[in-house]
Amino acid sequence: MRVAGRGSGRVSIAGLIAVRPGARTRLFYRLRIHRRRMNERRSLSERDYIGLIDAAHQQLRAPIILVWDRPNTHIAATMKQMIAERAWLTVVLLPAYAPDLNPVEGVWSHVKRSLANLAALTVDALETLMRNRLKRLQYRPAVLDGFVAQTGLTYNPLPP
């Protein structure tokens, strides 16, 4: 998303939905503002994504099986190395061009719809609005369950 005018820039978001049998579904996210500075990256880096995954791991206190789409950052050599350094992390890649299998796409759609009739005058105001919307979703596990159900994917744990 972009905002024109003073203090303009771009807000990047990464998120993951954590599903664990017997526990409430959880949403984790990271936001970063890019302010159009020279040589500044215009998107999230591998370190941003791995920071999100590490934070989720710390809060969940469990191994993570990450079902992931295929943006360049997710499949970059640097990211593969960072993933390999985490014994508790297993990554399963979704097929190319399959946003319907990614429950986080439902989150982004929901947040964008909630911002449709609002005008943020600065990128900081946009960030505040987005954080507010995402925070609300964190307290609505039934809605998060709906995003997971929309994919048609099911979780079938292996027997011990």
C-alpha positions in Angstrom: 0.0 0.0 0.0 1.2 3.5 -0.7 0.3 6.9 0.7 1.0 10.2 -1.2 2.1 13.4 0.4 4.4 14.4 3.2 5.9 11.4 5.1 4.8 9.2 2.3 6.2 5.7 1.7 5.1 2.2 1.8 4.0 -0.3 4.5 5.0 -3.9 4.1 3.4 -6.7 6.1 4.2 -10.3 6.7 2.0 -12.6 8.6 1.4 -16.2 9.6 -1.5 -18.1 11.1 -0.6 -20.8 13.6 -2.9 -23.8 14.0 -2.4 -26.3 16.7 -5.0 -29.0 17.7 -6.6 -28.2 21.0 -5.3 -24.6 21.1 -6.8 -21.4 19.7 -5.6 -20.3 16.2 -3.1 -17.5 16.4 -2.1 -14.6 14.1 1.5 -13.3 14.1 2.6 -10.4 11.9 5.3 -7.9 11.2 5.0 -4.4 9.7 7.7 -2.3 8.2 7.5 1.3 6.8 9.7 2.1 3.8 10.1 5.9 3.5 11.5 6.3 -0.1 15.1 6.8 1.0 18.0 6.3 -1.4 19.1 2.6 -1.5 16.4 1.6 1.0 14.8 -1.8 0.3 11.2 -1.5 -0.8 10.0 -4.8 0.7 10.6 -7.1 3.6 14.0 -8.8 3.8 14.9 -12.4 4.7 15.8 -11.1 8.2 12.3 -9.6 8.6 10.6 -12.9 7.7 12.9 -15.0 9.9 12.4 -12.6 12.7 8.6 -13.2 12.4 9.1 -17.0 12.4 11.5 -16.8 15.4 9.0 -14.7 17.3 6.2 -17.2 16.6 8.4 -20.1 17.7 9.2 -18.3 21.0 5.6 -17.7 21.7 4.3 -21.1 20.6 7.1 -23.0 22.3 6.8 -25.7 19.7 8.3 -26.9 16.4 6.8 -25.2 13.3 5.7 -26.6 10.0 5.5 -23.6 7.8 3.4 -23.8 4.7 4.7 -21.0 2.5 4.1 -19.4 -0.9 6.9 -18.6 -3.3 7.9 -15.0 -3.4 11.6 -14.5 -4.3 12.5 -13.6 -0.7 11.0 -16.9 0.6 13.0 -19.1 -1.8 16.3 -17.1 -1.8 19.5 -18.8 -0.9 19.9 -16.6 2.2 16.5 -17.7 3.4 17.2 -21.4 2.8 20.4 -21.0 4.9 18.5 -19.4 7.7 15.8 -22.1 7.6 18.5 -24.8 7.7 19.9 -23.3 10.9 16.6 -23.9 12.7 16.1 -27.6 13.5 12.6 -26.8 14.8 11.4 -25.4 11.5 10.1 -27.4 8.5 9.1 -25.6 5.4 6.5 -26.9 2.8 6.2 -24.8 -0.3 2.8 -24.2 -1.9 2.5 -24.7 -5.6 3.3 -21.6 -7.7 0.4 -19.1 -8.1 -1.9 -20.7 -5.5 -3.0 -17.9 -3.2 -6.3 -19.7 -2.6 -4.2 -22.3 -0.5 -2.7 -19.6 1.7 -4.9 -18.6 4.7 -3.0 -15.4 5.2 -4.3 -14.1 1.9 -7.7 -14.1 3.6 -6.3 -11.9 6.4 -4.9 -9.4 3.8 -8.2 -9.3 2.0 -10.1 -8.8 5.2 -7.8 -5.9 6.4 -7.9 -4.2 3.0 -11.7 -4.3 2.9 -11.8 -2.8 6.4 -9.6 0.1 5.2 -11.5 0.7 1.9 -13.4 3.9 3.0 -10.6 5.4 5.1 -8.1 8.0 4.0 -4.8 7.9 5.7 -2.9 11.2 5.2 0.5 9.8 6.2 2.2 6.4 6.0 2.3 6.5 9.8 -1.5 6.9 10.0 -1.8 4.0 7.6 0.5 1.9 9.8 -1.6 2.7 12.9 -4.8 1.7 11.1 -3.3 -1.6 9.9 -1.9 -2.5 13.3 -5.3 -1.8 14.8 -7.1 -4.1 12.3 -4.5 -6.8 12.7 -4.6 -6.6 16.5 -8.4 -7.0 16.4 -8.0 -10.2 14.3 -5.6 -11.6 16.8 -8.5 -11.7 19.3 -10.9 -13.4 16.9 -9.7 -17.0 16.5 -13.0 -18.1 14.9 -12.4 -15.6 12.0 -8.8 -17.0 11.7 -10.2 -20.5 11.6 -12.5 -19.3 8.7 -9.4 -18.2 6.7 -7.9 -21.6 7.2 -11.1 -23.4 6.3 -11.4 -21.3 3.1 -8.3 -23.0 1.8 -9.7 -26.5 2.0 -6.5 -27.7 3.6 -6.8 -29.9 6.7 -4.3 -30.8 9.4 -3.9 -34.5 9.9 -1.1 -35.2 12.5 0.9 -38.3 12.2 0.3 -40.9 15.0 3.0 -41.0 17.7 
